């Protein structure tokens, strides 16, 4: 379990928690999408969607599906 002083907690080393806006992103691509010119964009304005797990991600992110989908 990883935690931030803001109270957010998450698991998974691929997740990115922004120390400025304190939102959790599915990875570097989603994190980078929300940062423009050194500022945080609202995730929806950056084209990101919030998953059922509360993590912001690209709508086409393969991690957006439940872990058991598409796995053999």
Jmol script that loads the backbone (N, CA, C; Angstrom):
load data "model"
ATOM      1  N   UNK A   1       0.845  -1.174   0.000  1.00  0.00           N
ATOM      2  CA  UNK A   1       0.000   0.000   0.000  1.00  0.00           C
ATOM      3  C   UNK A   1       0.889   1.236   0.000  1.00  0.00           C
ATOM      4  N   UNK A   2       0.585   2.155  -0.862  1.00  0.00           N
ATOM      5  CA  UNK A   2       1.300   3.425  -0.934  1.00  0.00           C
ATOM      6  C   UNK A   2       0.327   4.505  -0.486  1.00  0.00           C
ATOM      7  N   UNK A   3       0.804   5.505   0.225  1.00  0.00           N
ATOM      8  CA  UNK A   3      -0.077   6.551   0.734  1.00  0.00           C
ATOM      9  C   UNK A   3       0.563   7.925   0.568  1.00  0.00           C
ATOM     10  N   UNK A   4      -0.290   8.920   0.472  1.00  0.00           N
ATOM     11  CA  UNK A   4       0.136  10.321   0.400  1.00  0.00           C
ATOM     12  C   UNK A   4      -0.370  11.032   1.654  1.00  0.00           C
ATOM     13  N   UNK A   5       0.274  12.100   2.033  1.00  0.00           N
ATOM     14  CA  UNK A   5      -0.159  12.877   3.196  1.00  0.00           C
ATOM     15  C   UNK A   5      -1.575  13.429   3.022  1.00  0.00           C
ATOM     16  N   UNK A   6      -2.072  13.490   1.769  1.00  0.00           N
ATOM     17  CA  UNK A   6      -3.426  13.992   1.524  1.00  0.00           C
ATOM     18  C   UNK A   6      -4.483  12.972   1.945  1.00  0.00           C
ATOM     19  N   UNK A   7      -4.054  11.740   2.240  1.00  0.00           N
ATOM     20  CA  UNK A   7      -4.976  10.693   2.652  1.00  0.00           C
ATOM     21  C   UNK A   7      -5.243   9.658   1.577  1.00  0.00           C
ATOM     22  N   UNK A   8      -4.805   9.918   0.354  1.00  0.00           N
ATOM     23  CA  UNK A   8      -4.998   8.953  -0.735  1.00  0.00           C
ATOM     24  C   UNK A   8      -4.118   7.726  -0.499  1.00  0.00           C
ATOM     25  N   UNK A   9      -4.676   6.550  -0.823  1.00  0.00           N
ATOM     26  CA  UNK A   9      -3.936   5.289  -0.719  1.00  0.00           C
ATOM     27  C   UNK A   9      -4.176   4.492  -1.982  1.00  0.00           C
ATOM     28  N   UNK A  10      -3.140   3.787  -2.435  1.00  0.00           N
ATOM     29  CA  UNK A  10      -3.272   2.978  -3.636  1.00  0.00           C
ATOM     30  C   UNK A  10      -2.238   1.873  -3.631  1.00  0.00           C
ATOM     31  N   UNK A  11      -2.461   0.911  -4.520  1.00  0.00           N
ATOM     32  CA  UNK A  11      -1.497  -0.162  -4.739  1.00  0.00           C
ATOM     33  C   UNK A  11      -1.122  -0.147  -6.211  1.00  0.00           C
ATOM     34  N   UNK A  12      -0.022  -0.745  -6.533  1.00  0.00           N
ATOM     35  CA  UNK A  12       0.420  -0.824  -7.922  1.00  0.00           C
ATOM     36  C   UNK A  12       1.498   0.186  -8.214  1.00  0.00           C
ATOM     37  N   UNK A  13       2.635  -0.306  -8.667  1.00  0.00           N
ATOM     38  CA  UNK A  13       3.772   0.571  -8.915  1.00  0.00           C
ATOM     39  C   UNK A  13       3.600   1.393 -10.183  1.00  0.00           C
ATOM     40  N   UNK A  14       2.649   1.044 -11.043  1.00  0.00           N
ATOM     41  CA  UNK A  14       2.440   1.803 -12.270  1.00  0.00           C
ATOM     42  C   UNK A  14       1.565   3.029 -12.082  1.00  0.00           C
ATOM     43  N   UNK A  15       0.910   3.156 -10.956  1.00  0.00           N
ATOM     44  CA  UNK A  15       0.029   4.293 -10.704  1.00  0.00           C
ATOM     45  C   UNK A  15       0.847   5.555 -10.488  1.00  0.00           C
ATOM     46  N   UNK A  16       0.257   6.696 -10.834  1.00  0.00           N
ATOM     47  CA  UNK A  16       0.907   7.991 -10.622  1.00  0.00           C
ATOM     48  C   UNK A  16      -0.033   8.887  -9.832  1.00  0.00           C
ATOM     49  N   UNK A  17       0.414   9.338  -8.688  1.00  0.00           N
ATOM     50  CA  UNK A  17      -0.357  10.249  -7.847  1.00  0.00           C
ATOM     51  C   UNK A  17       0.257  11.629  -7.991  1.00  0.00           C
ATOM     52  N   UNK A  18      -0.554  12.608  -8.354  1.00  0.00           N
ATOM     53  CA  UNK A  18      -0.042  13.964  -8.538  1.00  0.00           C
ATOM     54  C   UNK A  18       0.084  14.654  -7.185  1.00  0.00           C
ATOM     55  N   UNK A  19       1.253  15.131  -6.879  1.00  0.00           N
ATOM     56  CA  UNK A  19       1.498  15.824  -5.626  1.00  0.00           C
ATOM     57  C   UNK A  19       0.915  17.220  -5.589  1.00  0.00           C
ATOM     58  N   UNK A  20       0.403  17.695  -6.725  1.00  0.00           N
ATOM     59  CA  UNK A  20      -0.195  19.024  -6.776  1.00  0.00           C
ATOM     60  C   UNK A  20      -1.715  18.968  -6.655  1.00  0.00           C
ATOM     61  N   UNK A  21      -2.363  18.196  -7.525  1.00  0.00           N
ATOM     62  CA  UNK A  21      -3.836  18.112  -7.502  1.00  0.00           C
ATOM     63  C   UNK A  21      -4.337  16.912  -6.704  1.00  0.00           C
ATOM     64  N   UNK A  22      -3.441  16.013  -6.342  1.00  0.00           N
ATOM     65  CA  UNK A  22      -3.724  14.830  -5.524  1.00  0.00           C
ATOM     66  C   UNK A  22      -4.754  13.887  -6.145  1.00  0.00           C
ATOM     67  N   UNK A  23      -4.741  13.791  -7.476  1.00  0.00           N
ATOM     68  CA  UNK A  23      -5.563  12.800  -8.160  1.00  0.00           C
ATOM     69  C   UNK A  23      -4.662  11.631  -8.556  1.00  0.00           C
ATOM     70  N   UNK A  24      -5.271  10.460  -8.708  1.00  0.00           N
ATOM     71  CA  UNK A  24      -4.526   9.253  -9.022  1.00  0.00           C
ATOM     72  C   UNK A  24      -4.741   8.896 -10.485  1.00  0.00           C
ATOM     73  N   UNK A  25      -3.641   8.617 -11.193  1.00  0.00           N
ATOM     74  CA  UNK A  25      -3.671   8.315 -12.621  1.00  0.00           C
ATOM     75  C   UNK A  25      -3.173   6.898 -12.864  1.00  0.00           C
ATOM     76  N   UNK A  26      -3.649   6.310 -13.951  1.00  0.00           N
ATOM     77  CA  UNK A  26      -3.345   4.907 -14.242  1.00  0.00           C
ATOM     78  C   UNK A  26      -1.876   4.676 -14.597  1.00  0.00           C
ATOM     79  N   UNK A  27      -1.177   5.699 -15.011  1.00  0.00           N
ATOM     80  CA  UNK A  27       0.228   5.579 -15.372  1.00  0.00           C
ATOM     81  C   UNK A  27       0.776   6.904 -15.857  1.00  0.00           C
ATOM     82  N   UNK A  28       1.987   6.861 -16.383  1.00  0.00           N
ATOM     83  CA  UNK A  28       2.643   8.091 -16.826  1.00  0.00           C
ATOM     84  C   UNK A  28       1.922   8.784 -17.968  1.00  0.00           C
ATOM     85  N   UNK A  29       1.349   8.026 -18.887  1.00  0.00           N
ATOM     86  CA  UNK A  29       0.665   8.644 -20.030  1.00  0.00           C
ATOM     87  C   UNK A  29      -0.512   9.479 -19.556  1.00  0.00           C
ATOM     88  N   UNK A  30      -1.334   8.925 -18.674  1.00  0.00           N
ATOM     89  CA  UNK A  30      -2.484   9.666 -18.146  1.00  0.00           C
ATOM     90  C   UNK A  30      -2.011  10.846 -17.291  1.00  0.00           C
ATOM     91  N   UNK A  31      -0.986  10.616 -16.487  1.00  0.00           N
ATOM     92  CA  UNK A  31      -0.442  11.704 -15.664  1.00  0.00           C
ATOM     93  C   UNK A  31       0.050  12.847 -16.536  1.00  0.00           C
ATOM     94  N   UNK A  32       0.843  12.512 -17.562  1.00  0.00           N
ATOM     95  CA  UNK A  32       1.376  13.542 -18.459  1.00  0.00           C
ATOM     96  C   UNK A  32       0.263  14.282 -19.189  1.00  0.00           C
ATOM     97  N   UNK A  33      -0.826  13.593 -19.518  1.00  0.00           N
ATOM     98  CA  UNK A  33      -1.943  14.232 -20.224  1.00  0.00           C
ATOM     99  C   UNK A  33      -2.582  15.328 -19.376  1.00  0.00           C
ATOM    100  N   UNK A  34      -2.557  15.181 -18.063  1.00  0.00           N
ATOM    101  CA  UNK A  34      -3.213  16.177 -17.207  1.00  0.00           C
ATOM    102  C   UNK A  34      -2.304  17.360 -16.865  1.00  0.00           C
ATOM    103  N   UNK A  35      -1.029  17.300 -17.269  1.00  0.00           N
ATOM    104  CA  UNK A  35      -0.096  18.392 -16.983  1.00  0.00           C
ATOM    105  C   UNK A  35       0.256  19.135 -18.264  1.00  0.00           C
ATOM    106  N   UNK A  36      -0.048  20.398 -18.304  1.00  0.00           N
ATOM    107  CA  UNK A  36       0.290  21.246 -19.454  1.00  0.00           C
ATOM    108  C   UNK A  36       0.899  22.543 -18.940  1.00  0.00           C
ATOM    109  N   UNK A  37       2.080  22.851 -19.415  1.00  0.00           N
ATOM    110  CA  UNK A  37       2.739  24.094 -19.017  1.00  0.00           C
ATOM    111  C   UNK A  37       3.000  24.193 -17.525  1.00  0.00           C
ATOM    112  N   UNK A  38       3.266  23.055 -16.891  1.00  0.00           N
ATOM    113  CA  UNK A  38       3.547  23.061 -15.472  1.00  0.00           C
ATOM    114  C   UNK A  38       2.324  23.197 -14.586  1.00  0.00           C
ATOM    115  N   UNK A  39       1.140  23.112 -15.181  1.00  0.00           N
ATOM    116  CA  UNK A  39      -0.117  23.243 -14.441  1.00  0.00           C
ATOM    117  C   UNK A  39      -0.938  21.965 -14.581  1.00  0.00           C
ATOM    118  N   UNK A  40      -1.793  21.721 -13.618  1.00  0.00           N
ATOM    119  CA  UNK A  40      -2.709  20.588 -13.689  1.00  0.00           C
ATOM    120  C   UNK A  40      -3.979  21.002 -14.423  1.00  0.00           C
ATOM    121  N   UNK A  41      -4.371  20.189 -15.386  1.00  0.00           N
ATOM    122  CA  UNK A  41      -5.678  20.349 -16.020  1.00  0.00           C
ATOM    123  C   UNK A  41      -6.670  19.488 -15.255  1.00  0.00           C
ATOM    124  N   UNK A  42      -7.943  19.844 -15.330  1.00  0.00           N
ATOM    125  CA  UNK A  42      -8.954  18.933 -14.817  1.00  0.00           C
ATOM    126  C   UNK A  42      -8.875  17.676 -15.667  1.00  0.00           C
ATOM    127  N   UNK A  43      -8.890  16.497 -15.063  1.00  0.00           N
ATOM    128  CA  UNK A  43      -8.724  15.268 -15.833  1.00  0.00           C
ATOM    129  C   UNK A  43      -9.700  15.139 -17.004  1.00  0.00           C
ATOM    130  N   UNK A  44     -10.963  15.516 -16.815  1.00  0.00           N
ATOM    131  CA  UNK A  44     -11.944  15.453 -17.903  1.00  0.00           C
ATOM    132  C   UNK A  44     -11.568  16.376 -19.053  1.00  0.00           C
ATOM    133  N   UNK A  45     -10.988  17.538 -18.736  1.00  0.00           N
ATOM    134  CA  UNK A  45     -10.552  18.469 -19.779  1.00  0.00           C
ATOM    135  C   UNK A  45      -9.353  17.917 -20.543  1.00  0.00           C
ATOM    136  N   UNK A  46      -8.628  16.988 -19.936  1.00  0.00           N
ATOM    137  CA  UNK A  46      -7.475  16.352 -20.583  1.00  0.00           C
ATOM    138  C   UNK A  46      -7.894  15.102 -21.356  1.00  0.00           C
ATOM    139  N   UNK A  47      -9.209  14.821 -21.409  1.00  0.00           N
ATOM    140  CA  UNK A  47      -9.699  13.664 -22.152  1.00  0.00           C
ATOM    141  C   UNK A  47      -9.641  12.369 -21.367  1.00  0.00           C
ATOM    142  N   UNK A  48      -9.445  12.456 -20.056  1.00  0.00           N
ATOM    143  CA  UNK A  48      -9.358  11.262 -19.224  1.00  0.00           C
ATOM    144  C   UNK A  48     -10.726  10.918 -18.636  1.00  0.00           C
ATOM    145  N   UNK A  49     -10.893   9.667 -18.293  1.00  0.00           N
ATOM    146  CA  UNK A  49     -12.134   9.206 -17.664  1.00  0.00           C
ATOM    147  C   UNK A  49     -11.789   8.568 -16.327  1.00  0.00           C
ATOM    148  N   UNK A  50     -12.724   8.650 -15.396  1.00  0.00           N
ATOM    149  CA  UNK A  50     -12.501   8.075 -14.071  1.00  0.00           C
ATOM    150  C   UNK A  50     -13.085   6.674 -14.025  1.00  0.00           C
ATOM    151  N   UNK A  51     -12.240   5.703 -13.705  1.00  0.00           N
ATOM    152  CA  UNK A  51     -12.676   4.321 -13.612  1.00  0.00           C
ATOM    153  C   UNK A  51     -13.469   4.082 -12.338  1.00  0.00           C
ATOM    154  N   UNK A  52     -14.101   2.933 -12.274  1.00  0.00           N
ATOM    155  CA  UNK A  52     -14.867   2.569 -11.087  1.00  0.00           C
ATOM    156  C   UNK A  52     -13.996   2.514  -9.839  1.00  0.00           C
ATOM    157  N   UNK A  53     -12.694   2.323 -10.041  1.00  0.00           N
ATOM    158  CA  UNK A  53     -11.755   2.272  -8.923  1.00  0.00           C
ATOM    159  C   UNK A  53     -11.274   3.652  -8.498  1.00  0.00           C
ATOM    160  N   UNK A  54     -11.773   4.709  -9.161  1.00  0.00           N
ATOM    161  CA  UNK A  54     -11.401   6.070  -8.814  1.00  0.00           C
ATOM    162  C   UNK A  54     -10.129   6.557  -9.477  1.00  0.00           C
ATOM    163  N   UNK A  55      -9.550   5.762 -10.360  1.00  0.00           N
ATOM    164  CA  UNK A  55      -8.304   6.102 -11.040  1.00  0.00           C
ATOM    165  C   UNK A  55      -8.621   6.741 -12.389  1.00  0.00           C
ATOM    166  N   UNK A  56      -7.965   7.865 -12.670  1.00  0.00           N
ATOM    167  CA  UNK A  56      -8.155   8.555 -13.951  1.00  0.00           C
ATOM    168  C   UNK A  56      -7.290   7.891 -15.013  1.00  0.00           C
ATOM    169  N   UNK A  57      -7.842   7.683 -16.209  1.00  0.00           N
ATOM    170  CA  UNK A  57      -7.128   6.982 -17.282  1.00  0.00           C
ATOM    171  C   UNK A  57      -7.665   7.424 -18.626  1.00  0.00           C
ATOM    172  N   UNK A  58      -6.917   7.085 -19.663  1.00  0.00           N
ATOM    173  CA  UNK A  58      -7.369   7.300 -21.030  1.00  0.00           C
ATOM    174  C   UNK A  58      -8.529   6.345 -21.307  1.00  0.00           C
ATOM    175  N   UNK A  59      -9.527   6.777 -22.076  1.00  0.00           N
ATOM    176  CA  UNK A  59     -10.631   5.855 -22.385  1.00  0.00           C
ATOM    177  C   UNK A  59     -10.171   4.594 -23.104  1.00  0.00           C
ATOM    178  N   UNK A  60      -9.039   4.650 -23.789  1.00  0.00           N
ATOM    179  CA  UNK A  60      -8.537   3.490 -24.520  1.00  0.00           C
ATOM    180  C   UNK A  60      -7.489   2.709 -23.728  1.00  0.00           C
ATOM    181  N   UNK A  61      -7.287   3.054 -22.464  1.00  0.00           N
ATOM    182  CA  UNK A  61      -6.294   2.396 -21.620  1.00  0.00           C
ATOM    183  C   UNK A  61      -6.690   0.934 -21.393  1.00  0.00           C
ATOM    184  N   UNK A  62      -5.831  -0.022 -21.753  1.00  0.00           N
ATOM    185  CA  UNK A  62      -6.182  -1.424 -21.536  1.00  0.00           C
ATOM    186  C   UNK A  62      -6.377  -1.760 -20.064  1.00  0.00           C
ATOM    187  N   UNK A  63      -5.808  -0.960 -19.174  1.00  0.00           N
ATOM    188  CA  UNK A  63      -5.989  -1.194 -17.747  1.00  0.00           C
ATOM    189  C   UNK A  63      -7.357  -0.723 -17.254  1.00  0.00           C
ATOM    190  N   UNK A  64      -8.136  -0.076 -18.136  1.00  0.00           N
ATOM    191  CA  UNK A  64      -9.458   0.393 -17.737  1.00  0.00           C
ATOM    192  C   UNK A  64     -10.427  -0.765 -17.558  1.00  0.00           C
ATOM    193  N   UNK A  65     -10.191  -1.858 -18.250  1.00  0.00           N
ATOM    194  CA  UNK A  65     -11.056  -3.035 -18.116  1.00  0.00           C
ATOM    195  C   UNK A  65     -10.707  -3.771 -16.832  1.00  0.00           C
ATOM    196  N   UNK A  66     -11.664  -4.480 -16.258  1.00  0.00           N
ATOM    197  CA  UNK A  66     -11.325  -5.293 -15.086  1.00  0.00           C
ATOM    198  C   UNK A  66     -10.175  -6.238 -15.421  1.00  0.00           C
ATOM    199  N   UNK A  67      -9.364  -6.565 -14.439  1.00  0.00           N
ATOM    200  CA  UNK A  67      -8.134  -7.325 -14.677  1.00  0.00           C
ATOM    201  C   UNK A  67      -8.380  -8.672 -15.328  1.00  0.00           C
ATOM    202  N   UNK A  68      -9.557  -9.253 -15.130  1.00  0.00           N
ATOM    203  CA  UNK A  68      -9.789 -10.586 -15.674  1.00  0.00           C
ATOM    204  C   UNK A  68     -10.226 -10.569 -17.138  1.00  0.00           C
ATOM    205  N   UNK A  69     -10.640  -9.432 -17.690  1.00  0.00           N
ATOM    206  CA  UNK A  69     -11.078  -9.377 -19.080  1.00  0.00           C
ATOM    207  C   UNK A  69      -9.881  -9.441 -20.019  1.00  0.00           C
ATOM    208  N   UNK A  70      -9.984 -10.234 -21.041  1.00  0.00           N
ATOM    209  CA  UNK A  70      -8.938 -10.308 -22.055  1.00  0.00           C
ATOM    210  C   UNK A  70      -7.719 -11.095 -21.647  1.00  0.00           C
ATOM    211  N   UNK A  71      -7.767 -11.741 -20.511  1.00  0.00           N
ATOM    212  CA  UNK A  71      -6.625 -12.527 -20.052  1.00  0.00           C
ATOM    213  C   UNK A  71      -6.978 -14.007 -20.187  1.00  0.00           C
ATOM    214  N   UNK A  72      -6.045 -14.783 -20.630  1.00  0.00           N
ATOM    215  CA  UNK A  72      -6.257 -16.231 -20.802  1.00  0.00           C
ATOM    216  C   UNK A  72      -5.692 -16.979 -19.635  1.00  0.00           C
TER     217      UNK A  72
END
end "model"
wireframe off; spacefill off
backbone 0.3
color backbone group
